[in-house]
Amino acid sequence: MQLADSSSQEVVQYIAEYFSILSEPMRLRLLNLLRDREQCVQELVDATQTSQANVSKHLKVMLQAGILSRRSEGTSAYYSIEDPLIFELCNLVCNRLATRIEQQARHFRDFNTREMNYK
C-alpha cells in the first residue's frame, strides 16, 4: 500500500486506531456481554470479575470510538452497542480463524495418518 500524501497517512492511522480497540481481550469480552442487551457497569464488573476502574476504562475507549452508547439512570451508567456492525467484523475474523484452525487440524491428522502407514 502506497501512501502519497499526509491525508492518506491520517486515514491509515485512524483505521489502525480503530482496529487497536479490538486488540484488547477485555474489550472483546465486554462487547460479547453487551451483544444482547444493555448493561450497567456493575453488571459488567460482576460478569468479568475485574475492577470497576478496569471495566470503565475499556468502556470509555469504546464509547469514544462510537462502538458503544451510554445512558445514565440515577447513579448508574448503562452501556449498549451503538454500532452493531462491530459484530460483523468480529464474525469475519472468527470465521477466518476457525477456517485456519480446521486446516491446521487436517494437516495434523494427515501427518498422523502418514506416520502410522510408515510403521
N, CA, C and O of each residue as an XYZ file, in Angstrom:
476
protein
N       0.845     -1.161      0.000
C       0.000      0.000      0.000
C       0.894      1.228      0.000
O       1.769      1.369      0.854
N       0.673      2.107     -0.952
C       1.491      3.309     -1.074
C       0.700      4.504     -0.558
O      -0.457      4.700     -0.930
N       1.323      5.293      0.290
C       0.687      6.479      0.838
C       1.350      7.711      0.240
O       2.503      8.022      0.541
N       0.603      8.407     -0.611
C       1.192      9.521     -1.333
C       1.133     10.828     -0.549
O       2.021     11.669     -0.697
N       0.131     11.014      0.264
C       0.018     12.286      0.954
C      -0.326     12.078      2.424
O      -0.646     10.973      2.860
N      -0.250     13.170      3.170
C      -0.467     13.084      4.611
C      -1.908     12.723      4.956
O      -2.149     12.104      5.993
N      -2.873     13.098      4.110
C      -4.262     12.743      4.410
C      -4.462     11.229      4.344
O      -5.233     10.671      5.125
N      -3.779     10.572      3.426
C      -3.851      9.111      3.363
C      -3.240      8.499      4.609
O      -3.762      7.525      5.153
N      -2.138      9.070      5.058
C      -1.497      8.570      6.271
C      -2.393      8.768      7.480
O      -2.426      7.919      8.370
N      -3.117      9.872      7.525
C      -4.049     10.115      8.619
C      -5.177      9.099      8.611
O      -5.592      8.616      9.665
N      -5.670      8.775      7.434
C      -6.739      7.784      7.316
C      -6.253      6.425      7.796
O      -6.954      5.737      8.538
N      -5.064      6.042      7.376
C      -4.493      4.761      7.793
C      -4.301      4.747      9.304
O      -4.572      3.734      9.949
N      -3.843      5.839      9.871
C      -3.665      5.932     11.321
C      -5.004      5.772     12.038
O      -5.084      5.074     13.050
N      -6.039      6.403     11.530
C      -7.376      6.309     12.121
C      -7.881      4.862     12.076
O      -8.444      4.365     13.051
N      -7.679      4.200     10.951
C      -8.102      2.798     10.806
C      -7.334      1.915     11.776
O      -7.916      1.040     12.416
N      -6.029      2.140     11.887
C      -5.210      1.347     12.813
C      -5.679      1.536     14.249
O      -5.732      0.573     15.014
N      -6.017      2.756     14.618
C      -6.510      3.018     15.972
C      -7.835      2.298     16.222
O      -8.069      1.778     17.313
N      -8.692      2.273     15.217
C      -9.969      1.571     15.366
C      -9.739      0.075     15.587
O     -10.349     -0.532     16.467
N      -8.858     -0.507     14.785
C      -8.564     -1.933     14.958
C      -7.900     -2.201     16.301
O      -8.112     -3.258     16.895
N      -7.101     -1.261     16.785
C      -6.432     -1.473     18.068
C      -7.435     -1.575     19.218
O      -7.147     -2.196     20.242
N      -8.581     -0.981     19.054
C      -9.624     -1.079     20.078
C     -10.003     -2.537     20.291
O     -10.269     -2.959     21.416
N     -10.028     -3.292     19.219
C     -10.426     -4.701     19.297
C      -9.274     -5.626     19.644
O      -9.455     -6.842     19.705
N      -8.097     -5.071     19.872
C      -6.943     -5.920     20.185
C      -6.849     -6.241     21.667
O      -5.960     -6.985     22.082
N      -7.735     -5.702     22.455
C      -7.721     -5.913     23.903
C      -8.773     -6.970     24.274
O      -9.962     -6.759     24.034
N      -8.352     -8.102     24.855
C      -9.308     -9.172     25.191
C     -10.469     -8.721     26.076
O     -11.593     -9.187     25.891
N     -10.223     -7.830     27.029
C     -11.313     -7.384     27.906
C     -12.386     -6.647     27.112
O     -13.573     -6.772     27.411
N     -11.985     -5.894     26.123
C     -12.974     -5.178     25.299
C     -13.825     -6.157     24.510
O     -15.029     -5.954     24.353
N     -13.207     -7.211     24.016
C     -13.980     -8.232     23.300
C     -14.957     -8.927     24.239
O     -16.089     -9.221     23.855
N     -14.525     -9.188     25.458
C     -15.424     -9.797     26.455
C     -16.602     -8.871     26.739
O     -17.744     -9.324     26.805
N     -16.333     -7.584     26.905
C     -17.397     -6.623     27.183
C     -18.369     -6.518     26.011
O     -19.583     -6.470     26.210
N     -17.839     -6.483     24.800
C     -18.715     -6.453     23.627
C     -19.631     -7.665     23.593
O     -20.822     -7.548     23.304
N     -19.069     -8.822     23.889
C     -19.860    -10.041     23.891
C     -20.964     -9.983     24.954
O     -22.085    -10.431     24.712
N     -20.649     -9.437     26.118
C     -21.644     -9.306     27.178
C     -22.745     -8.312     26.808
O     -23.882     -8.447     27.258
N     -22.413     -7.331     26.000
C     -23.387     -6.316     25.597
C     -24.120     -6.671     24.307
O     -24.969     -5.913     23.839
N     -23.794     -7.803     23.747
C     -24.365     -8.202     22.447
C     -25.893     -8.205     22.453
O     -26.518     -7.727     21.506
N     -26.489     -8.734     23.503
C     -27.935     -8.940     23.507
C     -28.735     -7.896     24.276
O     -29.940     -7.757     24.066
N     -28.066     -7.155     25.172
C     -28.817     -6.170     25.957
C     -27.876     -5.172     26.594
O     -26.693     -5.448     26.795
N     -28.419     -4.011     26.908
C     -27.625     -3.032     27.628
C     -27.418     -3.513     29.057
O     -28.233     -4.246     29.617
N     -26.309     -3.077     29.624
C     -25.995     -3.457     30.997
C     -25.341     -2.286     31.711
O     -24.700     -1.433     31.098
N     -25.522     -2.272     33.027
C     -24.855     -1.233     33.820
C     -23.433     -1.692     34.124
O     -23.095     -2.867     33.987
N     -22.629     -0.752     34.531
C     -21.223     -1.021     34.800
C     -21.074     -2.132     35.829
O     -20.235     -3.019     35.668
N     -21.882     -2.092     36.887
C     -21.746     -3.108     37.944
C     -22.035     -4.515     37.417
O     -21.372     -5.469     37.824
N     -23.005     -4.657     36.529
C     -23.273     -5.970     35.937
C     -22.053     -6.457     35.154
O     -21.703     -7.637     35.200
N     -21.422     -5.549     34.446
C     -20.243     -5.906     33.660
C     -19.055     -6.238     34.564
O     -18.272     -7.138     34.262
N     -18.927     -5.516     35.662
C     -17.879     -5.816     36.638
C     -18.081     -7.211     37.203
O     -17.137     -7.996     37.294
N     -19.318     -7.517     37.584
C     -19.622     -8.839     38.141
C     -19.357     -9.952     37.126
O     -18.802    -10.996     37.469
N     -19.753     -9.722     35.888
C     -19.607    -10.751     34.849
C     -18.144    -10.997     34.485
O     -17.765    -12.122     34.158
N     -17.328     -9.955     34.542
C     -15.922    -10.095     34.158
C     -15.007    -10.365     35.346
O     -13.841    -10.719     35.173
N     -15.531    -10.201     36.532
C     -14.763    -10.410     37.762
C     -13.473     -9.599     37.752
O     -12.396    -10.105     38.066
N     -13.609     -8.346     37.388
C     -12.484     -7.424     37.408
C     -12.931     -6.144     38.102
O     -14.072     -6.049     38.553
N     -12.063     -5.185     38.188
C     -12.385     -3.961     38.922
C     -13.285     -3.035     38.117
O     -13.328     -3.085     36.888
N     -13.990     -2.203     38.837
C     -14.858     -1.210     38.204
C     -14.015     -0.235     37.381
O     -14.428      0.184     36.300
N     -12.849      0.122     37.884
C     -11.970      1.035     37.158
C     -11.529      0.440     35.823
O     -11.486      1.139     34.811
N     -11.204     -0.848     35.825
C     -10.773     -1.513     34.594
C     -11.909     -1.554     33.567
O     -11.711     -1.229     32.396
N     -13.090     -1.953     34.017
C     -14.241     -2.020     33.114
C     -14.544     -0.627     32.558
O     -14.740     -0.467     31.353
N     -14.583      0.372     33.428
C     -14.893      1.738     32.991
C     -13.885      2.264     31.976
O     -14.255      2.954     31.026
N     -12.614      1.936     32.180
C     -11.567      2.372     31.251
C     -11.835      1.834     29.847
O     -11.743      2.572     28.866
N     -12.167      0.551     29.758
C     -12.407     -0.064     28.449
C     -13.713      0.424     27.826
O     -13.792      0.621     26.613
N     -14.725      0.617     28.647
C     -15.993      1.143     28.138
C     -15.795      2.545     27.557
O     -16.368      2.879     26.520
N     -14.990      3.354     28.225
C     -14.728      4.714     27.760
C     -14.073      4.710     26.387
O     -14.447      5.499     25.519
N     -13.104      3.834     26.186
C     -12.419      3.751     24.893
C     -13.410      3.400     23.788
O     -13.388      4.001     22.714
N     -14.277      2.428     24.051
C     -15.236      2.004     23.025
C     -16.333      3.048     22.822
O     -16.856      3.193     21.717
N     -16.677      3.767     23.874
C     -17.651      4.856     23.763
C     -17.093      5.965     22.880
O     -17.789      6.464     21.996
N     -15.850      6.349     23.112
C     -15.212      7.411     22.319
C     -15.060      7.018     20.852
O     -15.054      7.878     19.972
N     -14.939      5.727     20.596
C     -14.805      5.249     19.209
C     -16.152      5.125     18.509
O     -16.204      4.859     17.308
N     -17.239      5.315     19.245
C     -18.568      5.221     18.644
C     -19.113      3.808     18.575
O     -20.130      3.569     17.924
N     -18.455      2.872     19.232
C     -18.905      1.481     19.224
C     -20.028      1.284     20.234
O     -20.952      0.503     20.005
N     -19.938      1.998     21.352
C     -20.936      1.893     22.413
C     -21.670      3.211     22.588
O     -21.199      4.267     22.166
N     -22.838      3.127     23.222
C     -23.548      4.324     23.678
C     -23.749      4.182     25.180
O     -23.678      3.082     25.729
N     -23.995      5.286     25.822
C     -24.113      5.321     27.277
C     -25.318      6.154     27.661
O     -25.597      7.187     27.052
N     -26.033      5.690     28.688
C     -27.094      6.497     29.259
C     -27.012      6.381     30.773
O     -26.599      5.357     31.316
N     -27.408      7.437     31.428
C     -27.380      7.456     32.881
C     -28.792      7.310     33.426
O     -29.758      7.834     32.871
N     -28.875      6.590     34.515
C     -30.140      6.432     35.234
C     -29.799      6.483     36.716
O     -29.241      5.535     37.270
N     -30.135      7.584     37.342
C     -29.732      7.767     38.730
C     -28.215      7.831     38.808
O     -27.574      8.633     38.129
N     -27.657      6.972     39.647
C     -26.195      6.943     39.790
C     -25.548      5.864     38.926
O     -24.335      5.660     38.980
N     -26.360      5.178     38.134
C     -25.836      4.083     37.307
C     -25.663      4.519     35.859
O     -26.445      5.307     35.328
N     -24.610      3.982     35.232
C     -24.365      4.196     33.807
C     -24.643      2.892     33.080
O     -24.143      1.835     33.467
N     -25.437      2.972     32.034
C     -25.801      1.808     31.234
C     -25.173      1.932     29.855
O     -25.217      2.990     29.227
N     -24.592      0.836     29.397
C     -23.931      0.804     28.095
C     -24.637     -0.172     27.175
O     -25.147     -1.207     27.602
N     -24.654      0.187     25.897
C     -25.222     -0.694     24.881
C     -24.422     -0.520     23.594
O     -23.618      0.402     23.459
N     -24.658     -1.410     22.675
C     -23.962     -1.371     21.390
C     -24.555     -0.261     20.535
O     -25.757     -0.245     20.274
N     -23.728      0.644     20.112
C     -24.144      1.743     19.231
C     -23.973      1.340     17.764
O     -24.775      1.715     16.909
N     -22.922      0.576     17.488
C     -22.592      0.197     16.115
C     -22.598     -1.328     15.989
O     -21.570     -1.973     16.202
N     -23.753     -1.906     15.645
C     -23.835     -3.374     15.557
C     -22.963     -3.975     14.457
O     -22.753     -5.188     14.436
N     -22.454     -3.153     13.548
C     -21.543     -3.675     12.520
C     -20.266     -4.230     13.122
O     -19.549     -4.988     12.469
N     -19.976     -3.861     14.356
C     -18.786     -4.385     15.027
C     -18.842     -5.908     15.097
O     -17.811     -6.579     15.040
N     -20.057     -6.449     15.221
C     -20.195     -7.900     15.299
C     -19.972     -8.568     13.944
O     -19.524     -9.713     13.888
N     -20.275     -7.874     12.865
C     -19.965     -8.418     11.537
C     -18.456     -8.537     11.366
O     -17.955     -9.530     10.840
N     -17.745     -7.519     11.814
C     -16.286     -7.558     11.753
C     -15.749     -8.705     12.601
O     -14.882     -9.458     12.158
N     -16.262     -8.835     13.813
C     -15.830     -9.930     14.698
C     -16.161    -11.292     14.091
O     -15.362    -12.223     14.181
N     -17.332    -11.410     13.475
C     -17.715    -12.682     12.841
C     -16.773    -13.032     11.694
O     -16.391    -14.192     11.538
N     -16.400    -12.042     10.897
C     -15.454    -12.297      9.805
C     -14.133    -12.836     10.347
O     -13.583    -13.804      9.822
N     -13.636    -12.203     11.391
C     -12.369    -12.633     11.976
C     -12.504    -14.025     12.579
O     -11.638    -14.876     12.372
N     -13.581    -14.266     13.323
C     -13.776    -15.583     13.944
C     -13.901    -16.681     12.900
O     -13.336    -17.763     13.062
N     -14.632    -16.412     11.838
C     -14.772    -17.415     10.774
C     -13.432    -17.691     10.109
O     -13.122    -18.839      9.791
N     -12.644    -16.662      9.898
C     -11.329    -16.849      9.282
C     -10.421    -17.670     10.189
O      -9.724    -18.573      9.725
N     -10.429    -17.356     11.486
C      -9.618    -18.119     12.434
C     -10.078    -19.572     12.508
O      -9.250    -20.481     12.577
N     -11.380    -19.796     12.494
C     -11.907    -21.164     12.538
C     -11.450    -21.949     11.312
O     -11.085    -23.119     11.421
N     -11.472    -21.306     10.151
C     -11.014    -21.970      8.926
C      -9.544    -22.345      9.040
O      -9.156    -23.451      8.666
N      -8.731    -21.442      9.548
C      -7.296    -21.740      9.706
C      -7.071    -22.886     10.686
O      -6.236    -23.758     10.442
N      -7.803    -22.890     11.780
C      -7.664    -23.961     12.767
C      -8.090    -25.299     12.168
O      -7.443    -26.319     12.403
N      -9.165    -25.297     11.403
C      -9.612    -26.530     10.748
C      -8.566    -27.038      9.765
O      -8.324    -28.242      9.679
N      -7.941    -26.120      9.022
C      -6.885    -26.513      8.089
C      -5.695    -27.089      8.835
O      -5.124    -28.091      8.407
N      -5.317    -26.476      9.933
C      -4.199    -26.988     10.726
C      -4.524    -28.370     11.286
O      -3.675    -29.261     11.289
N      -5.742    -28.541     11.752
C      -6.137    -29.849     12.286
C      -6.056    -30.918     11.195
O      -5.630    -32.042     11.460
N      -6.465    -30.572      9.969
C      -6.367    -31.528      8.849
C      -4.919    -31.905      8.592
O      -4.605    -33.069      8.343
N      -4.039    -30.913      8.653
C      -2.607    -31.190      8.438
C      -2.080    -32.152      9.501
O      -1.321    -33.069      9.186
N      -2.476    -31.949     10.745
C      -2.035    -32.839     11.819
C      -2.598    -34.242     11.627
O      -1.887    -35.228     11.822
N      -3.877    -34.339     11.244
C      -4.468    -35.665     11.013
C      -3.790    -36.362      9.846
O      -3.500    -37.557      9.910
N      -3.534    -35.606      8.767
C      -2.854    -36.181      7.607
C      -1.452    -36.641      7.981
O      -1.028    -37.722      7.572
N      -0.744    -35.854      8.738
C       0.598    -36.211      9.173
C       0.559    -37.484     10.020
O       1.376    -38.387      9.839
N      -0.384    -37.540     10.929
C      -0.518    -38.702     11.808
C      -0.846    -39.961     11.009
O      -0.324    -41.039     11.295
N      -1.701    -39.820     10.023
C      -2.076    -40.964      9.176
C      -0.874    -41.454      8.380
O      -0.657    -42.661      8.269
N      -0.092    -40.534      7.826
C       1.101    -40.916      7.059
C       2.118    -41.624      7.963
O       2.702    -42.634      7.573
N       2.322    -41.095      9.152
C       3.280    -41.697     10.081
C       2.840    -43.105     10.481
O       3.675    -44.001     10.608
N       1.572    -43.301     10.675
C       1.070    -44.632     11.058
C       1.236    -45.624      9.912
O       1.452    -46.812     10.148
N       1.135    -45.140      8.659
C       1.290    -46.012      7.497
C       2.738    -46.443      7.298
O       3.000    -47.478      6.685
N       3.687    -45.648      7.818
C       5.095    -45.993      7.675
C       5.544    -47.040      8.689
O       6.580    -47.681      8.511
N       4.778    -47.206      9.728
C       5.184    -48.147     10.785
C       4.820    -49.566     10.450
O       5.093    -50.474     11.235
